[in-house]
Structures are given as C-alpha cells and as structure tokens.
C-alpha cells in the first residue's frame, strides 16, 4: 500500500496516523504495534515509526517495555478527567492569545461547529470526535504559541474522546454539541474574553459530568493533599 504521508515530518505523520486508528477503535487496548509491520504498511523506513511510537509512549497513549515492544494502553476515566481539567485552562489561554486573529478563522470554526451538531444528531460519534477535535485545534493553533500547541496535543484527545463519547451516549450529545455555537458567536463579535469563559465552562461541564459517572461506578478520585500537609 502506498504511503498516504506527504507533508509533515514523517515522525509526526506516523504519530497522527496511529492516534487516528486508536481513536477510531481500529487499534484497541492491548493491540501490539510492530515497527516493521507499520513501516511496511506505510512504505517507509522503521526510523520514523520508532520515533512516533516513543512519542506516543511518552504521551501515555502506548505502553512500552524492552523486549516486548509497544501496545495500546486503555485510557482510564480518571486520566480523561485530568486531561479535560488541563484543557479547561489551556484553551481559554489560547483564545486570549489569539485575540482578534480568531475573527479571521470564524468561517472554519462555524463549519466545524455545525459538523459537530450534525454528527451528534446522527449519533455518529466517530465523526463527532473528528469535528470536535478540529474545532478545538483551530482555536489552539490560532494562539501562535508552539509550547501551548505541543502541550495541548500531548493530551491526545483523539484517544481520550472515545472515553468521553461512551458516556455522552447516556446523556444528550446534541446538547453538548450545541455548546460550541455560542463560542463561535463570541469570536465573531470580537468578544475574546467571553469566548475564553465559554471554553472554560464547556470543559468544566464535561469534567463535572464525568466525575459524577466515576462516582456512580465507585471509582474514587485521587486523594489531594493541602500545600500545608
């Protein structure tokens, strides 16, 4: 099969290629990733495959052990909640850093928002995941801050979103999808601070919901300690 990788550095493209397959469930928890097989499938050398696997292991998407290789980790609900807590701080910061630049991106943002709603109404959760990721990435990249983008990407929402959507099926995915529309409207009106607040609330609402689900199945949250001991 000819390689579909054409623009970004190969290491990054392989990383995204693997993330997509994990996020879609093609590579489920426990699935082993063999460098030579992936390299043959993509018609590339094993070097960028090895580099991508190391990055994904560092991100917590893959497990890795010497002499055993790499495998897909099962992402826990607690890990997803923690990642969303970080996102609730990062994305408002991205909105503020982007400022007026977001007004020039509202057409794409509006399109992504409508696609999320359409996917939610059709209960197509894979499409929901893809469009939701595109929506939030547009905002993060508009910040023009490479460190912020790297941190956000390290949260690997392509994978964690599957955990989120499993729980959304029991709620109303359309209601969640519609939360994106006022964010777009705020950017269109030049209300950057309003958009930042809405982004924070959007993530915080989901965190609270998932925390309730965790409690309902008896998964205790990590014990926190005060700074004073």
C-alpha positions as CSV (number, residue, x, y, z in Angstrom):
1,X,0.0,0.0,0.0
2,X,1.3,3.4,-1.0
3,X,2.1,5.8,1.9
4,X,-0.5,8.5,2.5
5,X,2.1,10.6,4.3
6,X,3.1,13.6,2.2
7,X,3.6,16.9,4.0
8,X,4.6,16.9,7.7
9,X,7.7,15.3,9.0
10,X,7.2,11.6,8.8
11,X,7.5,11.1,12.6
12,X,4.6,13.5,13.2
13,X,2.5,12.0,10.4
14,X,3.0,8.4,11.7
15,X,2.1,9.6,15.2
16,X,-1.2,11.2,13.9
17,X,-1.9,8.1,11.8
18,X,-1.6,5.8,14.8
19,X,-3.6,8.2,17.0
20,X,-6.5,8.2,14.5
21,X,-6.6,4.4,14.5
22,X,-6.6,4.2,18.2
23,X,-9.3,6.9,18.4
24,X,-11.5,5.1,15.9
25,X,-11.1,1.8,17.8
26,X,-9.2,0.1,15.0
27,X,-6.4,-0.4,17.4
28,X,-8.0,-1.3,20.7
29,X,-6.5,-1.7,24.2
30,X,-3.8,-4.3,24.2
31,X,-3.2,-4.1,20.4
32,X,0.5,-4.5,19.7
33,X,2.3,-2.2,17.3
34,X,5.1,-3.8,15.4
35,X,7.5,-1.3,13.9
36,X,8.4,-3.5,10.9
37,X,4.7,-4.1,10.0
38,X,3.7,-0.5,10.3
39,X,6.7,0.6,8.3
40,X,5.8,-1.9,5.5
41,X,2.1,-0.7,5.5
42,X,3.2,2.9,5.2
43,X,6.0,2.1,2.8
44,X,8.6,4.0,4.9
45,X,11.6,3.1,7.0
46,X,11.3,1.9,10.6
47,X,13.0,5.1,11.9
48,X,10.1,7.5,11.9
49,X,7.8,4.7,13.1
50,X,10.1,4.1,16.1
51,X,10.2,7.8,16.9
52,X,6.4,8.1,16.7
53,X,5.9,5.1,19.0
54,X,8.3,6.6,21.5
55,X,6.4,9.9,21.5
56,X,3.1,8.2,21.9
57,X,4.5,6.1,24.8
58,X,5.7,9.4,26.4
59,X,2.2,10.8,25.9
60,X,0.7,7.8,27.7
61,X,-1.2,6.5,24.7
62,X,1.0,3.5,24.3
63,X,2.7,1.2,26.8
64,X,6.2,0.1,26.1
65,X,8.7,-2.4,27.6
66,X,12.1,-3.5,26.5
67,X,12.0,-6.8,24.5
68,X,8.1,-6.6,24.5
69,X,7.6,-3.6,22.2
70,X,4.6,-1.3,22.2
71,X,0.9,-1.8,22.8
72,X,-2.2,0.4,23.1
73,X,-3.0,1.4,26.7
74,X,-6.5,1.6,28.0
75,X,-7.2,5.2,28.9
76,X,-8.9,5.5,32.2
77,X,-11.8,7.8,33.1
78,X,-9.6,9.5,35.7
79,X,-6.9,10.2,33.1
80,X,-9.6,11.7,30.8
81,X,-10.9,13.9,33.6
82,X,-7.4,15.1,34.4
83,X,-6.7,15.9,30.7
84,X,-10.0,17.9,30.5
85,X,-9.1,19.8,33.6
86,X,-5.8,20.9,31.8
87,X,-7.8,21.7,28.6
88,X,-10.1,23.9,30.6
89,X,-7.1,26.1,31.4
90,X,-5.2,25.8,28.1
91,X,-8.0,26.7,25.6
92,X,-9.1,29.9,27.3
93,X,-5.5,30.9,27.3
94,X,-5.3,30.1,23.6
95,X,-8.4,32.2,22.9
96,X,-6.8,35.2,24.7
97,X,-3.5,34.8,23.0
98,X,-5.2,34.5,19.6
99,X,-7.3,37.7,20.2
100,X,-8.6,39.3,17.0
101,X,-7.0,36.7,14.8
102,X,-9.8,34.4,15.6
103,X,-12.3,36.6,13.7
104,X,-10.5,35.6,10.5
105,X,-11.0,31.9,11.4
106,X,-14.7,32.0,12.3
107,X,-15.8,30.6,9.0
108,X,-13.8,27.4,9.6
109,X,-14.9,27.4,13.2
110,X,-18.5,27.8,12.3
111,X,-18.2,24.9,9.8
112,X,-16.7,22.7,12.5
113,X,-19.4,23.6,15.0
114,X,-22.2,22.7,12.5
115,X,-20.5,19.4,11.7
116,X,-20.3,18.5,15.4
117,X,-24.0,19.2,15.8
118,X,-24.9,17.2,12.6
119,X,-22.8,14.3,13.8
120,X,-24.4,14.4,17.3
121,X,-27.9,14.4,15.8
122,X,-27.0,11.4,13.6
123,X,-25.3,9.7,16.6
124,X,-22.2,9.3,14.6
125,X,-19.7,9.5,17.4
126,X,-16.6,8.9,15.3
127,X,-17.5,12.0,13.2
128,X,-18.4,13.9,16.4
129,X,-14.9,13.1,17.7
130,X,-13.2,14.2,14.5
131,X,-15.0,17.5,14.1
132,X,-14.8,18.3,17.8
133,X,-11.0,17.8,17.7
134,X,-10.8,20.1,14.6
135,X,-12.9,22.8,16.3
136,X,-10.7,23.0,19.4
137,X,-7.5,22.6,17.5
138,X,-8.4,25.7,15.3
139,X,-8.5,27.8,18.5
140,X,-5.3,26.4,20.0
141,X,-3.3,26.9,16.7
142,X,-4.6,30.4,16.3
143,X,-2.8,31.3,19.6
144,X,0.5,31.1,17.7
145,X,2.3,29.6,20.7
146,X,4.2,26.5,19.9
147,X,4.6,25.4,23.5
148,X,0.8,25.7,24.1
149,X,0.1,23.7,20.9
150,X,2.6,21.0,22.0
151,X,1.1,20.7,25.5
152,X,-2.5,20.5,24.1
153,X,-1.5,17.9,21.5
154,X,0.2,15.8,24.2
155,X,-3.2,15.4,25.9
156,X,-4.2,13.2,22.9
157,X,-7.9,13.9,22.8
158,X,-8.2,11.8,19.6
159,X,-7.9,8.8,22.0
160,X,-9.5,10.2,25.2
161,X,-12.5,11.5,23.4
162,X,-13.7,7.9,22.9
163,X,-13.9,7.6,26.7
164,X,-15.9,10.8,26.8
165,X,-18.3,9.8,24.0
166,X,-19.0,6.4,25.6
167,X,-20.5,8.5,28.5
168,X,-22.2,11.0,26.3
169,X,-24.3,8.3,24.7
170,X,-26.1,8.1,28.1
171,X,-26.7,11.8,28.1
172,X,-27.7,14.2,25.2
173,X,-24.8,14.5,22.7
174,X,-26.7,17.2,20.8
175,X,-26.8,19.4,24.0
176,X,-23.0,19.1,24.3
177,X,-22.6,19.8,20.6
178,X,-24.6,22.9,20.8
179,X,-22.3,24.4,23.4
180,X,-19.9,25.2,20.6
181,X,-22.2,27.6,18.9
182,X,-22.0,30.5,21.4
183,X,-18.2,30.1,21.4
184,X,-18.2,30.8,17.7
185,X,-20.6,33.7,18.1
186,X,-18.4,35.3,20.8
187,X,-15.4,35.1,18.5
188,X,-17.5,36.6,15.6
189,X,-18.4,39.5,17.8
190,X,-14.8,40.1,18.9
191,X,-15.6,39.1,22.5
192,X,-12.4,37.2,23.1
193,X,-12.9,37.1,26.9
194,X,-16.4,35.8,26.5
195,X,-15.2,33.1,24.2
196,X,-12.5,32.2,26.7
197,X,-15.0,31.9,29.5
198,X,-17.3,29.7,27.4
199,X,-14.4,27.4,26.5
200,X,-13.6,27.0,30.2
201,X,-17.2,26.3,31.1
202,X,-17.5,23.8,28.2
203,X,-14.7,21.7,29.6
204,X,-15.7,22.2,33.2
205,X,-19.3,21.0,32.5
206,X,-17.9,17.8,31.0
207,X,-15.5,17.3,33.9
208,X,-18.3,17.5,36.4
209,X,-20.4,15.1,34.4
210,X,-17.6,12.6,34.1
211,X,-16.8,12.9,37.8
212,X,-20.4,12.0,38.6
213,X,-20.1,9.0,36.4
214,X,-16.9,8.0,38.1
215,X,-18.6,8.3,41.5
216,X,-21.6,6.3,40.3
217,X,-19.4,3.3,39.4
218,X,-17.3,3.6,42.6
219,X,-14.1,4.9,41.1
220,X,-12.6,7.1,43.7
221,X,-10.8,10.3,42.7
222,X,-7.1,10.6,43.6
223,X,-6.7,11.9,47.2
224,X,-5.5,15.5,47.2
225,X,-3.3,17.0,50.0
226,X,-3.1,20.6,51.0
227,X,0.1,22.5,50.5
228,X,0.5,22.8,54.3
229,X,0.5,19.0,54.6
